[in-house]
Structure formats: structure tokens, C-alpha cells
């Protein structure tokens, strides 16, 4: 938030103009109820676009969200989440669902339930250089954009119509078309959200300085044994008031934010340092290998050791996740 709030207007405009994304399409899914799938947590941002029908998204720390036609939801931090026809429906891993219902040559998947049908375009994306890593920290854990109801969001309608037209046909090369259209959709969504944040700051809608201070404490001192009580006391607020204000400002609870900061910092160490996992655990507030490993597996879907090993086999690393939190 500080980058946008403190930057001169021309700098902000330049920053927004430089945002580019590189997306990948996982699948275009036609799903008959009942159905549900879970997407593992990674450091790769994810998105889902509802083309037809409705569905529910479940994410730790946030109440289930109902998604309707033409709604785009972005998970900038790539956290583990589930999508289903109804809250509470059984879910299986997306990889298992794809194994059961193999994709065709254009990455289309058909799940033959007998209930109401939903069509989803699912994928992942990364911001391309030279956009600053802080951009991702300015986005909430769940960014939701609906159909154009005013000038600021009317851009989604023509892009959506192109995607829907492509989804209703089985022409060769559809996956490449989806990828390019997703690039447009995602970059515009991110720009619009950040531009709204700038507009808010220009009209004096600045975050509560106590919440900014709490976020800075978490960012700068992740190894401290923070509790909700100690954080609230540090900034002179009651636990209830602090929790409510923190969620309103950041989109997530204080303890969820603390866990995310610690784990992204740990992921950064795993990618860029030869520290032992035990040392990384202590630097990030987990105290032991076992404690870090349990939390890391829940967030990223793999152990810290496996995450480090897989990263070593990649050609050309992106900026480590830790750079996004200072």
C-alpha cells in the first residue's frame, strides 16, 4: 500500500502501465453437479473465470464465496483453495479430477454429473519483469471482479464475450486464444484494482496507521512469537477492534497474514540460501523443522525440502517470494 500511497501521480501511472502478465490455462471445465476440486497452494498466482452457471470458492480465513456468471476471481498468492458446486460438496485434488476426466487437445474437461452445469476457465499467471515485486503485496488474498456495472469495470464485458464465444466452439488453437485473452483480462483486473487504491488514497482514504504499524511489525520481525493479543497490544487496540480493522484493510485476519508472511519468507530462503531448514524455521518464527514443515506443506502442497529441490531444477528463477514482503 505504501508504494501507491506515497508515489507521485505520474510515477503511479507509469507503474500501472508497465504491468504485464504471463498466464497459463489449466483447463476449460464443463462440470455437472455434484462436483468439487481442490487446487494445491503454490507461489504461482491463480485465477478462475465463471463462464456459465455458479459455484463456490473456499479459502482458509475467508467465508465461502459464491461466484456467478462473468465473475473473475484472482488468488495473487496462489493459496490452496477449493471450488465446488455447493459449500460442503466432496472435493478431490484437481490432478485426480483431470486423471478421471482427461483433458482433450485444447485442455477441455467434461465432468458428467446430472445436476446444474457450470463452465469454468481455470489457470495461473505470473507478473513479468520489470514490475516491482511489491505489486503482489498490494493485492488482497482474494480479488473478485464482476460484470461491468460502471465505467471502472465495464472493460470486462467485451473480453468476456470473446472468451465465451471461444468456449462455445471447438476450433483448433482455442487454448492459445484463451491464454492471450486471459492475459488481457488479468492485467486489466490488476490495474483497475490498483488504480482504485490510488483514487482512494488521493481522497484521503488512507489505512489506519495502527494497522500499517502492525503489518510493518509482522513484516520486519516475523520471528517474534506473535499472538493476536501481543499484536493488538503493540498498536494500542483491543483484540476485537484490531482484528476487524486489520481484515478490513488487508482482506485477511492478522494471524493469517502473519502465517503468509512467514511462509513466503521461508520460501524465499529456500530458493536463495543454503540455510538448513531448521535455521529457516527459527528465522521465520516456527522454531522447529517439524513446525515449519507442517505449515509449509499446508500452504504450498509440498515439504520445504521438496520445494527447494524442485526449484533447483528450474531454469531461471523468478524473484523469490520473500522479496514481496520486504
Secondary structure by P-SEA (a helix, b strand, c coil): ccccccccaaaaaaaaaabbbbbbbccccccccccbbbbbbcccccccccccccbbbbbccccbbbbcccbbbbcccccccccccccccccccaaaaaaabbbcccbbbbbbcccbbbbbbbbbbbbccccccccccccccbbbbccccccccaaaaaaaaaaaaaaaccccaaaaaaaaaaaaaaaaaaaaaaaaaaaaaaacccccaaaaaaaaaaaacccccccaaaaaaaacccaaaaaaaaaaaccccaaaaaaaaaaaaaaaaaacccccaaaaaaaaccccaaaaaaaaaaaccccaaaaaaaaaaccccccccccccc
